[in-house]
Amino acid sequence: MKASPDRPGPPSGPPSDAPSGPPAPLVIETSVVEGLPAEGALLLRMSGSLDAQGAEAWSEELRGHLDQADRAGLRPVLDMAHVQVGGAAVLRTLSETARVRTGRPDLIIVRARPGVREAVHLARLDGVRLFATLDEALRELARTATRVEELPAWRSQMSDPLRPSYEELYKEVRALRARVRTAPVIGMAQGTLMVRYGLPDSGSAFRVLRETSQRFNVPLRVLVSAVVAARPPAGEEWFPGRLPLPVPQLRLLGRSGRDPRCRRQMTDAVLHESLAVGRAPAGYVQFVDPAVGTLTPETHYGCAETFLDHLVRGRDENTPDALARTRRRRVSVPDVAVDTLLSEDWRRVLLTTGTRALHSVPVLSSAGSCTGVITLQWAEAGHRPTAAQAEAIAVLAADTAAWLSWYHRSVLLDALEHLHRALRDSG
């Protein structure tokens, strides 16, 4: 099953039960709904026709999608606006599906045609809920505070023969959560550019942001954060008198092929060098987003999907990463199970994903502020880096701080200058 971001469907009006043209085979397309409050909803869009002959095959395919949604902790939502159906065939299928799903979350149906709505309503099927629109259904999901981590015990009690699909869904949900966190900053950057340069709409602002991001190979989330955080330009140049800075002499650049202008390549290098030094099987790197002032995951290796899903939410302050940042010194946790610094929630996530020890090192700027954190994880309790290893990782963190400072003052400012010239000249 391939998940993709949800997009608004065709313009909706009062749908008709009368099919137009020859019957088309019933097709089910799956997508994880993008944006809050629907971070735990899997949308199943159906189109085509269903009759008594096709009901059995449709029922089997639908059940497979619902099982995969259950394994990933996603609430299933069926969009039936474009299904040409016979009421009896649908009713039998939904009745059997609801019976099999006893004890699991209700099956939610949106935009069903009048015949289906009436049949379901009259049959009073347990475990099936009808909503006129997708937005109405999602508001109800938000109202009941359904979240992936709060789903009942049916999730953990099921066997998991489709683990690859389960992992793919977790990745998709994690990516959507990251986008949800970035969306407000993108909106702030769009608004800033619209006011500053008199742009007619947010789409114009987004297009120039995207073009600049691609031209300078700067992640969009990094560029929009810089637009929001940087002081506004006062003249023809955004940063007048700025001179090109030489690339700092870094151990990280000792290996050929590493481009200091490529953010992803450098963050991966930071992580893998740290893993090698600490002989750790897993770890991740986070940098501080200057627009919102929080740690944001940059890269990871060997971490469990459920852990990464928790990490990207960034809600917990009692984590080794947060403590290393606020204290501006390294934090070692040799035994997660008994450490008193960690919150109960964070300890539970670490233990259930196989992490028994970890080590977080702050990335400190020349002024002493924390601009990021490098964290290593081990599966064995009692693990603590040796003095030599800890010193080597600290040196890597210093290298990372020097590179990050150069990147912000060179690559990122070049991108902002280009953005300023492009919008100024277009006006």
C-alpha positions as CSV (number, residue, x, y, z in Angstrom):
1,M,0.0,0.0,0.0
2,K,1.4,3.3,-1.0
3,A,0.6,6.3,1.1
4,S,0.6,9.8,-0.2
5,P,-0.5,13.2,1.2
6,D,-4.2,13.8,1.0
7,R,-5.5,16.3,-1.4
8,P,-8.9,17.9,-1.6
9,G,-11.3,15.9,-3.7
10,P,-13.4,17.1,-6.6
11,P,-16.0,19.8,-5.9
12,S,-18.7,18.2,-4.0
13,G,-22.4,18.7,-4.4
14,P,-25.4,16.6,-3.7
15,P,-24.2,13.2,-5.2
16,S,-26.6,11.1,-7.3
17,D,-27.1,7.4,-7.0
18,A,-27.6,7.1,-10.7
19,P,-24.4,5.8,-12.5
20,S,-23.3,7.6,-15.6
21,G,-21.8,5.6,-18.4
22,P,-20.7,1.9,-18.2
23,P,-19.8,0.5,-14.8
24,A,-16.1,0.9,-13.9
25,P,-14.2,-1.5,-11.6
26,L,-14.1,-0.4,-8.0
27,V,-10.8,1.1,-7.0
28,I,-9.5,1.9,-3.5
29,E,-6.8,4.6,-3.2
30,T,-5.2,5.1,0.2
31,S,-3.6,8.2,1.7
32,V,-2.7,9.5,5.1
33,V,-4.7,12.7,5.7
34,E,-2.4,15.7,5.9
35,G,-2.5,18.3,8.7
36,L,-4.0,18.5,12.2
37,P,-6.2,17.4,13.7
38,A,-6.1,14.3,11.5
39,E,-2.7,13.0,12.2
40,G,-4.1,9.5,12.9
41,A,-6.5,9.1,9.9
42,L,-6.0,6.9,6.9
43,L,-8.3,7.9,4.1
44,L,-9.6,5.2,1.7
45,R,-11.0,6.9,-1.4
46,M,-13.2,4.6,-3.5
47,S,-14.4,5.0,-7.0
48,G,-16.1,2.8,-9.5
49,S,-19.1,0.5,-9.2
50,L,-20.2,-2.3,-6.8
51,D,-22.7,-4.9,-7.3
52,A,-23.5,-8.3,-5.8
53,Q,-20.9,-10.1,-7.9
54,G,-18.1,-7.7,-6.9
55,A,-19.0,-7.3,-3.2
56,E,-17.0,-10.3,-2.0
57,A,-13.8,-9.2,-3.7
58,W,-14.3,-5.6,-2.5
59,S,-14.9,-6.8,1.0
60,E,-11.7,-8.8,1.0
61,E,-9.7,-5.8,-0.3
62,L,-11.3,-3.4,2.1
63,R,-10.5,-5.7,5.0
64,G,-6.8,-5.8,4.0
65,H,-6.6,-2.0,4.0
66,L,-8.4,-1.8,7.4
67,D,-6.0,-4.3,8.9
68,Q,-3.0,-2.4,7.7
69,A,-4.5,0.8,9.1
70,D,-5.1,-0.9,12.5
71,R,-1.5,-2.1,12.7
72,A,-0.2,1.5,12.1
73,G,-2.6,3.0,14.6
74,L,-4.5,5.0,12.0
75,R,-8.3,5.6,12.1
76,P,-9.9,4.4,8.8
77,V,-12.0,6.9,7.0
78,L,-13.9,5.7,3.8
79,D,-14.7,8.4,1.2
80,M,-17.5,6.9,-0.9
81,A,-18.5,10.0,-2.9
82,H,-17.6,8.4,-6.2
83,V,-18.9,4.9,-5.7
84,Q,-21.8,3.7,-7.9
85,V,-23.4,1.1,-5.8
86,G,-26.4,-1.1,-5.1
87,G,-27.5,-0.5,-1.5
88,A,-27.9,-4.1,-0.6
89,A,-24.4,-5.1,-1.8
90,V,-22.8,-2.3,0.2
91,L,-25.0,-3.0,3.3
92,R,-23.9,-6.7,3.4
93,T,-20.3,-5.7,3.0
94,L,-20.3,-3.0,5.6
95,S,-22.3,-5.2,8.0
96,E,-19.8,-8.1,7.7
97,T,-16.8,-5.7,8.0
98,A,-18.2,-4.0,11.1
99,R,-18.8,-7.4,12.7
100,V,-15.2,-8.5,12.1
101,R,-14.0,-5.2,13.5
102,T,-15.8,-5.6,16.8
103,G,-13.6,-4.1,19.6
104,R,-11.7,-1.8,17.2
105,P,-12.3,1.8,16.3
106,D,-15.5,2.6,14.4
107,L,-15.5,2.6,10.6
108,I,-16.1,6.2,9.5
109,I,-17.8,6.9,6.2
110,V,-17.9,10.3,4.5
111,R,-19.7,11.7,1.5
112,A,-21.7,8.5,0.8
113,R,-24.4,8.6,-1.8
114,P,-28.0,8.9,-0.5
115,G,-28.9,5.3,-1.1
116,V,-25.9,4.1,1.0
117,R,-26.6,6.6,3.8
118,E,-30.3,5.6,4.0
119,A,-29.4,1.9,4.0
120,V,-26.8,2.2,6.7
121,H,-29.1,4.5,8.8
122,L,-32.0,2.1,8.6
123,A,-29.9,-1.0,9.4
124,R,-28.4,0.8,12.4
125,L,-25.0,-1.0,11.9
126,D,-22.9,-1.0,15.0
127,G,-19.3,0.2,14.5
128,V,-20.2,2.3,11.4
129,R,-20.5,6.1,11.6
130,L,-21.7,8.4,8.8
131,F,-20.6,12.0,8.2
132,A,-21.6,14.4,5.4
133,T,-18.0,15.7,4.8
134,L,-14.4,14.8,5.5
135,D,-13.9,18.0,7.6
136,E,-16.9,17.1,9.8
137,A,-15.4,13.6,10.4
138,L,-12.0,15.0,11.3
139,R,-13.4,17.5,13.6
140,E,-15.2,14.7,15.5
141,L,-11.9,12.7,15.6
142,A,-10.2,15.8,17.1
143,R,-13.0,16.3,19.6
144,T,-12.7,12.8,21.0
145,A,-8.9,13.4,21.2
146,T,-8.0,10.3,19.3
147,R,-4.3,10.0,18.8
148,V,-2.0,7.3,17.6
149,E,-0.5,6.7,21.0
150,E,-3.9,6.6,22.7
151,L,-5.4,3.9,20.6
152,P,-6.7,0.9,22.6
153,A,-5.1,-2.4,23.2
154,W,-6.3,-4.0,19.9
155,R,-3.2,-2.5,18.3
156,S,-0.6,-4.4,20.3
157,Q,-2.7,-7.6,20.5
158,M,-2.7,-8.2,16.7
159,S,-0.2,-10.3,14.8
160,D,1.8,-8.4,12.3
161,P,2.4,-10.3,9.1
162,L,2.5,-7.1,7.0
163,R,5.3,-5.4,8.9
164,P,6.8,-3.6,5.8
165,S,3.4,-1.9,5.2
166,Y,3.2,-1.0,8.9
167,E,6.6,0.6,8.8
168,E,5.8,2.5,5.6
169,L,2.7,4.0,7.3
170,Y,4.7,5.0,10.3
171,K,7.2,6.8,8.0
172,E,4.3,8.6,6.3
173,V,2.7,9.7,9.5
174,R,6.1,10.9,10.8
175,A,6.7,12.9,7.6
176,L,3.2,14.4,7.8
177,R,3.8,15.4,11.5
178,A,7.1,17.1,10.5
179,R,5.2,19.0,7.7
180,V,2.5,20.1,10.2
181,R,5.2,21.5,12.4
182,T,6.8,23.4,9.5
183,A,3.6,24.7,8.0
184,P,3.1,27.6,10.4
185,V,6.6,28.9,9.7
186,I,6.0,28.6,6.0
187,G,2.9,30.6,6.4
188,M,4.8,33.2,8.4
189,A,7.4,33.5,5.7
190,Q,4.8,33.8,3.0
191,G,3.0,36.6,4.9
192,T,6.3,38.4,5.5
193,L,7.2,38.4,1.8
194,M,3.7,39.4,0.8
195,V,3.8,42.5,3.0
196,R,7.4,43.3,2.4
197,Y,7.3,43.1,-1.4
198,G,3.6,43.7,-2.1
199,L,3.0,40.2,-3.5
200,P,-0.6,39.5,-4.6
201,D,-1.0,36.2,-2.9
202,S,0.7,33.5,-0.8
203,G,1.2,31.3,-3.9
204,S,3.5,33.9,-5.4
205,A,5.5,33.9,-2.2
206,F,5.7,30.2,-2.1
207,R,6.9,29.9,-5.7
208,V,9.9,32.1,-5.1
209,L,10.7,30.4,-1.8
210,R,10.6,27.0,-3.6
211,E,12.8,28.3,-6.5
212,T,15.4,29.7,-4.1
213,S,15.4,26.5,-2.1
214,Q,16.1,24.4,-5.1
215,R,18.7,26.8,-6.6
216,F,20.8,26.9,-3.5
217,N,20.0,23.3,-2.3
218,V,18.7,24.7,1.0
219,P,15.8,22.7,2.6
220,L,12.6,24.7,2.4
221,R,12.0,24.5,6.1
222,V,15.5,26.0,6.7
223,L,15.0,28.8,4.2
224,V,11.6,29.9,5.6
225,S,12.9,29.8,9.1
226,A,15.8,32.1,8.0
227,V,13.3,34.5,6.3
228,V,11.3,34.7,9.5
229,A,14.2,35.1,11.9
230,A,16.5,37.4,9.9
231,R,16.2,41.2,10.2
232,P,14.4,42.7,7.3
233,P,16.5,44.3,4.4
234,A,17.0,48.0,4.6
235,G,18.1,48.7,1.0
236,E,19.2,47.2,-2.3
237,E,21.2,44.5,-0.5
238,W,19.9,42.5,2.4
239,F,23.4,42.2,4.0
240,P,25.5,45.1,2.7
241,G,29.2,44.8,3.0
242,R,29.2,41.0,3.5
243,L,32.3,39.3,2.3
244,P,32.7,35.7,1.2
245,L,33.8,33.5,4.0
246,P,36.4,30.8,3.5
247,V,35.4,27.2,4.3
248,P,36.7,26.4,7.8
249,Q,39.3,23.7,8.1
250,L,37.3,20.9,9.5
251,R,38.1,17.2,10.2
252,L,34.7,16.4,8.7
253,L,36.0,17.6,5.4
254,G,39.1,15.4,5.5
255,R,37.4,12.7,3.4
256,S,37.0,13.6,-0.3
257,G,33.6,14.2,-1.8
258,R,32.0,16.0,1.1
259,D,30.5,19.3,0.0
260,P,30.2,21.8,2.8
261,R,27.4,23.6,0.9
262,C,25.2,20.4,1.0
263,R,23.4,20.4,4.3
264,R,22.2,16.8,4.2
265,Q,25.6,15.5,3.2
266,M,27.3,17.3,6.1
267,T,24.7,16.3,8.7
268,D,25.0,12.7,7.6
269,A,28.8,12.9,7.9
270,V,28.5,14.4,11.4
271,L,26.2,11.5,12.5
272,H,28.2,8.7,10.9
273,E,31.5,10.0,12.3
274,S,30.0,10.2,15.7
275,L,28.5,6.6,15.5
276,A,31.9,5.3,14.4
277,V,33.8,7.1,17.3
278,G,31.2,6.0,19.9
279,R,30.8,2.5,18.4
280,A,27.0,3.1,18.6
281,P,24.5,1.2,16.5
282,A,22.0,4.1,16.4
283,G,21.8,7.9,16.8
284,Y,20.4,11.1,15.4
285,V,21.3,14.8,15.0
286,Q,19.1,17.8,15.8
287,F,19.6,21.5,15.1
288,V,17.8,24.4,16.7
289,D,15.2,26.1,14.4
290,P,15.8,29.8,15.0
291,A,12.2,30.7,14.0
292,V,10.6,28.6,16.7
293,G,13.5,28.0,19.1
294,T,13.1,24.2,19.2
295,L,15.3,21.2,18.3
296,T,14.4,19.8,14.9
297,P,15.6,16.4,13.7
298,E,18.0,16.6,10.8
299,T,19.2,13.0,10.2
300,H,19.1,9.6,11.9
301,Y,20.5,6.1,11.6
302,G,19.4,2.8,13.2
303,C,16.5,4.3,15.2
304,A,13.2,2.5,15.5
305,E,10.3,4.0,13.5
306,T,8.1,4.3,16.7
307,F,10.9,6.2,18.4
308,L,11.3,8.6,15.5
309,D,7.6,9.1,15.4
310,H,7.8,10.2,19.0
311,L,10.9,12.3,18.5
312,V,9.4,14.4,15.7
313,R,6.6,15.6,18.0
314,G,9.1,17.3,20.2
315,R,6.8,17.7,23.2
316,D,8.9,16.4,26.0
317,E,11.4,18.7,27.8
318,N,12.8,15.9,30.1
319,T,14.9,14.3,27.3
320,P,18.7,13.9,27.1
321,D,18.6,16.2,24.0
322,A,16.7,18.9,25.8
323,L,18.8,18.6,28.9
324,A,22.1,18.8,26.9
325,R,20.8,21.9,25.2
326,T,19.7,23.8,28.3
327,R,22.7,22.7,30.4
328,R,25.1,23.2,27.4
329,R,27.0,20.1,28.4
330,R,26.9,16.5,27.5
331,V,24.4,14.2,29.2
332,S,25.0,10.5,29.6
333,V,22.3,8.0,30.5
334,P,24.0,4.6,31.1
335,D,20.7,2.9,32.2
336,V,17.5,4.3,30.8
337,A,15.4,2.0,33.1
338,V,16.5,3.6,36.3
339,D,17.5,7.2,35.3
340,T,15.7,9.8,37.3
341,L,16.2,12.7,34.8
342,L,14.0,11.2,32.1
343,S,10.2,11.6,32.0
344,E,8.2,8.4,32.3
345,D,6.9,8.8,28.7
346,W,10.3,9.2,27.2
347,R,11.7,6.3,29.3
348,R,8.8,4.1,28.1
349,V,9.4,5.0,24.4
350,L,13.2,4.3,24.7
351,L,12.8,1.0,26.5
352,T,10.0,-0.3,24.1
353,T,12.2,0.5,21.1
354,G,15.3,-1.2,22.5
355,T,17.4,1.7,23.8
356,R,19.0,1.0,27.2
357,A,21.8,3.7,27.2
358,L,22.4,7.0,25.3
359,H,24.7,9.9,25.2
360,S,23.8,13.5,24.1
361,V,26.4,16.2,23.2
362,P,25.5,19.8,22.6
363,V,26.7,21.7,19.5
364,L,27.9,25.0,20.9
365,S,28.6,28.1,18.9
366,S,31.6,30.3,19.5
367,A,29.4,32.5,21.6
368,G,28.4,29.6,23.8
369,S,24.8,29.1,22.6
370,C,23.5,25.7,21.8
371,T,22.7,25.3,18.1
372,G,22.1,21.5,18.0
373,V,22.5,18.2,19.7
374,I,24.2,14.9,18.7
375,T,22.7,11.8,20.4
376,L,24.0,8.2,20.3
377,Q,22.0,5.2,21.4
378,W,23.0,1.7,22.6
379,A,21.0,-1.5,23.2
380,E,23.0,-2.5,26.3
381,A,22.5,-1.0,29.7
382,G,25.6,0.3,31.4
383,H,27.2,1.7,28.3
384,R,29.0,5.0,28.7
385,P,31.6,6.4,26.2
386,T,35.2,6.2,27.4
387,A,36.9,9.5,28.2
388,A,38.7,9.3,24.8
389,Q,35.5,8.6,22.9
390,A,33.6,11.4,24.7
391,E,36.4,13.8,23.9
392,A,36.4,12.8,20.2
393,I,32.7,13.2,20.0
394,A,33.0,16.7,21.6
395,V,35.6,17.6,18.9
396,L,33.1,16.5,16.2
397,A,30.4,18.7,17.9
398,A,32.8,21.7,17.8
399,D,33.5,21.0,14.1
400,T,29.8,20.8,13.5
401,A,29.3,24.2,15.2
402,A,32.0,25.7,13.0
403,W,30.5,24.3,9.8
404,L,26.9,25.3,10.8
405,S,28.0,28.9,11.5
406,W,29.8,29.1,8.1
407,Y,26.7,27.5,6.4
408,H,24.4,30.1,8.0
409,R,26.6,33.0,7.2
410,S,27.4,31.9,3.6
411,V,25.0,29.5,1.9
412,L,21.9,30.6,3.7
413,L,22.7,34.3,3.4
414,D,23.4,33.8,-0.3
415,A,20.0,32.3,-0.6
416,L,18.3,35.2,1.2
417,E,20.2,37.7,-1.0
418,H,18.9,35.9,-4.1
419,L,15.4,35.9,-2.7
420,H,15.6,39.6,-2.0
421,R,16.9,40.5,-5.5
422,A,14.3,38.2,-7.3
423,L,11.4,39.8,-5.5
424,R,12.7,43.3,-5.6
425,D,13.4,43.1,-9.4
426,S,10.0,41.5,-10.1
427,G,8.2,44.4,-8.5
